[in-house]
Structures are given as structure tokens and as C-alpha cells.
């Protein structure tokens, strides 16, 4: 399951530099698959839509930091636990019940993002 940031976020930014997939963005900032990854060309998002890796996607939140599920691997293959949750001072980085995934899926995403 991907991690999400709840509306309890205080916008401290501690989580953003900890993400090995560059999946965390400040509220209101557009994101792209290519940001911090080795992806180029066409990429299929979780919803089945196809985008160019450098295409800017709409922010998931305008008010506080957010994690894009298309890039989150829960730090599987990098760390023992999600690093965003480990450093969050208000414990607002929690499992996203709308994006449940098994370890194999998360490892496959890691491999795909970091060719």
C-alpha cells in the first residue's frame, strides 16, 4: 500500500528529501514520473493512463505535502520502513487504504523507476 500524507501535515518538509523515489511534493507543485527517476519516454500510470515521463501532472494537494502513489514504493527495496513516516514529527505519513499493494508490486515499481 502506498503511503499518504494526511491533512494534519504541518508543511515542515522533513519527508521530501527522505524519499528515494522523489514521490513527495510540496502542496500545489506539479509532479512528473521523471522527477528523481531514470524513466524517460512513455509511462503507464496506476490508473492505466499513459503519459510522457516529463509531462507535468496536477498536484494531488494544494494545501500540504503529498505523495504520488504512482511513484511510492513504501521504501521497499531501499529501507526497512517508509522514511517519510520515520521522520514525520506529527505522524501524518500513513498507509493509504485506497492504494493497497503487495511487496512484489512495490519492488516491481522500484525496478521500473530506477532502471
C-alpha positions in Angstrom: 0.0 0.0 0.0 1.3 3.4 -0.8 1.8 6.0 1.9 -0.3 9.1 2.0 0.1 12.4 3.9 -3.0 13.4 5.9 -4.3 16.9 6.4 -2.6 17.0 9.7 0.6 17.9 7.8 2.3 21.0 9.2 4.3 21.5 5.9 7.7 21.2 7.6 9.1 19.4 4.6 11.1 16.8 6.6 9.7 14.0 4.5 10.5 15.3 1.0 14.3 14.7 0.9 14.0 11.3 2.5 12.0 9.8 -0.3 14.3 7.6 -2.6 11.7 7.8 -5.4 11.1 11.6 -5.3 7.4 10.8 -4.8 6.8 13.6 -2.3 5.9 17.1 -3.4 5.0 20.4 -1.7 1.4 21.3 -1.9 0.4 22.9 -5.2 3.5 21.7 -7.0 3.1 19.7 -10.2 4.8 16.3 -10.4 6.3 14.1 -13.1 7.4 10.5 -13.2 10.8 11.6 -14.5 11.5 13.7 -11.4 14.3 11.9 -9.5 14.0 8.7 -11.5 15.6 7.2 -14.6 12.4 7.0 -16.5 12.1 8.5 -20.0 9.6 8.2 -22.7 6.1 6.8 -22.2 5.0 5.5 -18.8 1.7 3.9 -17.8 0.2 5.2 -14.5 -1.6 3.1 -12.0 -5.0 4.2 -13.4 -4.0 2.8 -16.9 -3.4 6.2 -18.5 -0.2 6.7 -20.5 1.9 9.8 -20.0 5.3 11.0 -21.1 7.7 10.8 -18.2 8.4 14.5 -18.2 4.8 15.6 -18.5 3.7 17.6 -15.5 0.8 16.1 -13.6 -1.7 18.1 -11.4 -0.9 18.3 -7.7 -2.7 15.9 -5.5 -3.0 18.5 -2.8 -2.8 22.3 -2.9 -2.6 22.8 0.8 0.1 20.4 2.2 2.8 18.0 1.1 1.6 14.9 -0.8 2.9 11.6 -2.1 2.0 10.4 -5.6 1.0 6.7 -5.4 2.5 6.2 -8.9 6.0 6.7 -7.5 5.6 5.5 -3.9 7.2 2.1 -3.1 6.9 2.5 0.7 10.7 2.4 0.6 10.6 -1.3 -0.2 14.0 -2.3 -1.6 15.6 0.8 0.0 14.9 0.8 3.7 13.2 -1.3 6.4 10.3 1.2 6.8 8.9 4.2 4.9 11.3 7.0 5.6 8.7 9.7 5.3 6.8 8.2 8.3 10.1 7.7 10.2 10.9 11.4 10.1 7.5 13.0 10.3 7.1 15.0 13.5 3.3 14.8 13.5 2.9 11.2 12.3 0.8 12.2 9.2 2.5 9.8 6.8 0.3 6.8 7.0 -0.7 3.8 4.8 -3.2 4.8 2.0 -6.2 2.4 2.2 -7.1 3.4 -1.4 -3.7 2.2 -2.7 -3.1 -1.2 -1.3 -0.2 -3.1 -3.0 1.8 -6.2 -2.1 5.6 -6.3 -1.8 6.1 -7.7 -5.3 4.2 -4.8 -6.8 6.2 -2.3 -4.9 9.5 -4.0 -5.8 8.5 -4.0 -9.5 7.7 -0.3 -9.3 11.1 0.3 -7.7 12.8 -1.5 -10.5 10.8 0.3 -13.1 11.6 3.8 -11.6 15.3 3.1 -11.2 16.3 1.2 -14.4 
